[in-house]
Amino acid sequence: MGTYFNPSNRGFQKASRDEIYVDKTGLLNILNRRLGAEKNCISVSHARRFGKSQAARMIDAYYSRGCDSKELFMGLKISESEDFEKHLNKYNVIHLDISSIADYYKENLVSKIIELVYNELKSKYLDIMDIDNPFATILKQVYDKTETVVEGKKEKYPFVIIIDEWDCVVRNFSDRQDIVHEYLQFLHSLFKSEESQEFLALGYITGILPIKKIRDESALNNFREYTMIDSKEFTPYFGFTEDETKELCKKYDMNFESVKEWYDGYHINNEHMYNPNSVYQAMLDHSLESYWKNTSAFDTINTFITLNFDGLKEDVMKMLSGGKVSVITDKFKNDLSVINSKDDALTALIHLGYLGYDAERRKAFIPNFEVATAFHLALETGNWSEIADTAIRQIKEKKYAGALKGYGEEVILVGVSYDRESKKHECVIEKVKVD
C-alpha cells in the first residue's frame, strides 16, 4: 500500500461515507469492459469540480491490490454486477496527480515522477532493475514478477494506470516545449510502448481540456476522449443527473425548480447534468448561492471576453439576455494559450464549464443563474472599455428605440462604460431617428 503504487481506499472511503454521496460506481462496469481490450485507454476532460478526482479515487479503491474494498463497495451499484469480484483489487495500480507533483518540480518533473513511483515499486520488489533503465522496461519486469498460479493456470497482475490532471503540464508549461516533449514521451512509455502492450490493462487520464493536438507527438492518439461537448456513455458519471438532483432536493427540502435554475444547463448527450459541487454545497447550506465565487471564474471569463474577437462581447451580452450564439467547436486546438478566434474563446469557455452547449444546433449559452452571476461579476470587475460602443450597437441592431415610436421623431441613445484600471468612465451619445 503506497501513495503512488497500489494506493489504499481511504480517499473513496471518505467520499462514500460523506453526508451526501451519490453512487457513481456504475462507471466501473464500463471500465471493466475495457480492461485488456485493444481500446483500453480513456481520457475524461471535464470542468473543474465535476467529480473527476473522486472518480479516480473510486477506481483506486476498486482495482488496487493495496487494499481490500469488498465491504466498501457492497450495497453500491457495482456490487450487483456479475464481474464485481472478478476484478475487485486484482490489479497493480499506479495513480499520479500531476498537478500536485508539478507544483514542486518543474525542471526535473519526469525524473521526479519516475523516482517517486520507483521507490515504492522497489519497496515491494527488492530485486527489480536499476532506476536508470527505461521506465516501461521496469514496469514490464514488475509485471513478469507477479506471475502466480490460479486454479492450475498461470496469471499475472497487469497495471491500471490513472493520471489525474494529466494536462496541467501542457497548460502551464506552454513556454517550455522541452518539458512538454519529455513529459509526452514519458506518457508514450506508459500507454503506447511495446512493453505497455503486455503490462497495461487500463489507461485512465483526466484533465480540464481535451487532448491537445501537437504536431509530431503521438503519445496520446490511442485514447478515446470524453468531453463537456460529447461524453457518450460516461455522461451520467460526471456531475449529478436530474433524477439524482431531484432526490437530493426531496431529502433536503429544497425547491427543485429553483435548484434547476441555479445549477442545471449542462446538456450533454441528451442528459441534463448539474454542477455537483454547487448542488452539494447548496444542499448542506440549504441556500442557493454562487459557489463559483471562490474560484478564478472572473479572471478566466475576462481573459477571453476582453479579446473581443469578431464581436465576442456582443455575443456575451446576447447570452446574458437568454439567447444562444453559434459556435464552431472543431477548430479549437485544446490550448488556452492559443485563442485565435471567437469560436476558440467560446469553445474554451464550454470546456471550462462557463458555457453550455447545444450540440444539435451547435450553439453556446449561459447554462444557469450561478454562471450568469459569475459573468455579471466579471463585467463589474473587468476591463470592458469598449462596452459603451457595444451597447449603442446592440440598441440599434435590436431596434429597441422602436418601442418609443409615437413619442417623437428622434431618440437619444446613451452608452456608458467604466474602465476599472484607468478608473475612467466612457460615455457615447448618439441621436437616431425612430423608424
N, C-alpha and C positions, 0 to 999 in steps of 0.2 A: 504494500500500500504506500503510494507516494503522492507527490504533488503533481508531477507530470506523467509518470508511468504508473498505470493501474491505480488511478485515484480512488478515494473512498466514495461512499454515497452520501456523505454528510450534507453536501450542498442541496441535493434533491430532497433529502430527509427534512431539512428546514422548510423548504418551499411547500412540500406536500402536507406538512403539519401546521402550516400557517392558518390564520383565521379564515382567510379567503384563498382557496385553492381550486382551480378549475382543471379538471382531468384532461390532459393532452397526451396521455400515453398511447393513444391510437396512432400517433406518429411512428411509434416503434414498429407497428405492423408494416408500414410502408418500408422502413429501413430494413426490416428482416428480409423482405423480398429482394432487396438489392445486395445483400451480403454475398460476396464471392461471385457476383454476376459481372458480365462484361462492362455494363454501365453502372459501376459501383461508386462513382464519385459525384457528390451532391453539393451544390452551392446555394445557400439561402441568403439573399440580400433583402433586408427589410429595415425600416426606420428604427431608430433607437427606441428602446422601451416597448418593443413589440414581442418580447419573450424569447429572443434568440438565445441568450445566455442561460436562461432557465431550462430551455430545451436541451442545451448542450450538457448541463449538469444531470438531467434526466437520462441522457444517453450514456454518460459515465456510469451512473448507478446501475443501469440495466446490463451493460456489456462487460464492465471492468471485472477482472479476476481479483482485484484488490479489495473486494467486499462481497458480502452475502446479502442480496437485496430481495430475496423471495418474499419475506414478510412485508417489506416496504411496499411492494407492488400488489400484494394481494388485495382484492376488492376494487382495484383500478381496471380500466378497460382492457389493458394488455393482458391481464391475468385470465381473461376469457378466451384468449387465442390458443389454438392447438399447439402452436410453436412457442408458447410462453417460456417453458422451462428448457426447451431445446437450445435457446440462445442466451439464457439468463446467466450472466457472469462467466461466460465461456471464451472471452477474448482478451488479448493483451491490448490495453487502451493507452494511447498517448493523447493527452489533452494539453493544448497550448493556448493561452490567452495572450496573443501577440501584443496587444496594446499595453498590457501591464509590464511585459518584458522590454518593449521598445521605449517605455518611459525612462528606463535606467541605462539602456545600452543603445548605442547608435553605430559608432564606427565598427564595433565588433558584434553586431546583432546576431548574425547567423552562427558564428562560432560560439557565442554565449548560449544560444538555444541548444545547440548540439551538446555543449558541456553540461547543461542542466539535466537534459534527458539522459545522457550517457552515464552520469554519476549515479542516477537511480537504477539504470539498467545494470551497471557494474555491481551495485549492492546486492542484486538478486542473482546475477550470473557472473561469478567471480572470474571465470576464465575466458570472457569474451575478448576479442581482439582489441588492439590499442585504438585510442580515440582518433589518431591521425589517419586511420583508414576511412574510405568513403562511408558516409553515414548509412546509405542504403545497404551497403555490404554488412555493416554491423547489425542492422535490423534483420537482415536475412539470416545471419548467424544465430541471433536470438530465436528467431522463428524455428530454425532447424533444431535448436537445443530443447524445444518444448515438446518434442515427439513423445507420445505416450501410446499405450495400447488400451483400447476401449472395446470390450466385447470381442477380443481377438483381432481387432483392426487397428492399424497404426494411424494415429491422428496427431496433428499439430495445432497450436493455438495461433491463428493469424492475428493481425493487428487491425484494430479500429482506430483511425487517426482523426481527431477532432481539433480543428483550429478555429478559435473564436476571434473575431475582429481581424481576420486574415489581411484585409485590405488597408489597414492603418499604415503599413509601410509605403504602399503605393500612394496613399493620400498625403501622408505627412512628409515623405522624403522625395517629393517630385523634383526637387532641385539636386538630388543626389542619385543619378541614374546608376552609378556604380553599386550603391547599396541595394537599390531595387533589383538590379540584374542578379546580384549574388543571392538575394532572397528568393527570387523566382527560380533560380537554378536549384536552390535547396528544396523548394516545393516540388520541382520536377523529380528530384530523387525520391521523394515520399510517394508521389502519385503516378509517375509515368516511367520510372526507370525499369529496366529488365528485372531487377530484384523485386520491385514492388508488385510485379505481376504474380509473384508467389506469396509474398508475406501480407499483402493488403487485402483485407476482407471488405472494408468500407472506408471511404474518404468523405469527411463531412466538414465543410467550412462555412462560416458565417461572416457577413460583412454588412456595411451600410449601402454600398453601391454594387451594382453588378460587376462582373469581372471585366477589367479594363482590357481593351484590345490593344496589345503592344506589338508593334512590328518586330518580327524576328524572334518573338518569345512565344513558346507553345506549352509552357508549364501547366496551364490550366484549361487547355482547349478540349479536354476529355470530360469536363464537368457538365452535368445537367444543371441549368440555372432556374431558380425560382425567385421571383422579384415582386415588388409592390405593384407592378403592372400585370404580371402573369405568374401566378404561383401554383396553378393547377391543383393537384390533389393535396398539396401542402397548405393550401389557403386556410382552412379552419384551425390550423395548429399554431398560427402566429397572430395574436390578437384574440379578442373574445367575439364569438359569434353572436348573432341577435338572440338566439334562444338562450345561450349562456348568460347574456346580459339581462334578459327578462327574468331569469331565475334569481339572479343576484338582486334585482330590484324588488322582487317579492320578498326575499329573505330580509332585506334591509329597509323595507318600507319606503322605497324611492319611486317617484313617478317615472315610469319607463319612457313616456314620450319626451319628457324633459331631458332625461339622460341621453336619449337618442339625438336630440337637437345639439347637445353639447359634445358628444364623443363618437357619433357614428360618421359615416361618409366615405369610408374606405371600401369601395365596391370592387372586389377582386374576384374574377371568375364567378360572377353571379352571387357571391356571398357578401353580406353586409358585415364588415369587420370593424370592431370598436377598439379604440386605443386601450389596451389592457391596464397599463399603469394608471391612466387617468380614471378609468372606471373603478379600479381597486381603491384608489385614494378617495374618490367620491363616496363610495360605499362606507368606508371606515369613518370618514369625516361627516357623513350624512350631509354633504354640501356640494353643490355644483360650482366648481371653480375652474380656472385655467391652471392646470398643473404643469403647463409648459413654461410658466413664468420663471422657473428656476433653471431653465436650460439656456442655450445660446441662441434661442429662436430669433430674437430681434436682430442680432448681428448677422445671422445667416440669411434671413429674408432681405435685409438691406443690402447685403453684398451683391445679391443677384438683381434686385429691383433697380438699384441706382445705376446699373449698367444701361438700362432703358433701351435694350435692343429692339428695333422695329416697333416701338410703341408699347413696350412691356408694362410700363406704368399704367397706361390706359387699360390694358388687359386686367391688371390687378384691380383697378377701380371697378371694372365691369364685374369681376368675380365677387368682389366685396358687396356688390349690389345684387348678388344672387345669380349672376349669369355664368355661362361656360364659354371657354375660349378654345379654339382649335390648336392642336399641338402635334408635331411630328416627333415621335419619341425615338425612332430608329437611328437617327443621326448622332445622337449623344454618344460621346466616346467614353462615358463612365469615368470621367475625370473632372473633379471640381476645379482644377487649375486650368482647364481648357473649356471655357464657356465662350463660344463664338457666335451665338445667335439667341434669339428669343426662345426658339424651340429647345435649345440646350438648357437655358435657365429654367424654363417650365418643367422640363423632364427631370432636372436635378431636384427641383422642389417636390416633385411627385415621389421620387425615390427616398427623399429625406422625410416624407410624411407631412409636408406643409401644404400639399395639394392632393386632391383626389383625382381619379382618372376614370373617365367613361370610355372603356375600350371599344364599345360598339360604335360610338360617334367620334372617337379619337379626340376627346375634349377634356380639358382640365377645369377644376373648380375648387372653391374653398370647401373642404369636407364638412366642417361643423363650426359651431359657435366658439369652441375653445381655440381653434386655429385662427378663426376670424379675429378673435381678441388679440392674438399674437401679431397679426398683420396690422391691426389698428395701432397697437403699441409701437410697432416698428415705424409706422407713419409719424407718430408723435416724437420718437427718439432719433429718427434717421435724418439724413441729409437729402431732402426732396426739393431742391431749389427750383426744379422745373415744373412743379406741380401746379403752379398758377396758370401757366400756359395750357397745361393738360386739362385743367378744369374748364377753361374757356372753350377749348376744342371739343370737349365732351358735351358741353351745353349746346353747342352748335350742331354736332352730329346727331344728338338725341332730340334736337328741336324742342328743348324744354321751354324755350321762350314762347312757343306756340300756345302754351297754356294760358298766356296773358293776352291772347288775341281779343280785341274788343276794348281793351283798356287804353290803347293808344297805338300810334304808328311805329314808335321806336321803343326799344328796351335797352337799358344799360346793364352790361354783364360785368361782374367783378369776380376776379380770381385772386385769392390770397394764399401765399405760402410762407413758411418760416424755415430758414437755414439754421440748424442748431449750432453748427461750427462757427459761422460768422455772427450768429445772434442777430441776423437782419431779416426783416420781413420783405417780401416782394409782392407787389400788387399790380395786377394787369386789369385795365378798364377798357371796355370796348363797347361801342354803340352799334346796335344792329336793328334792322327793320323787322317788324313782325309780319310774316307772310300769311 
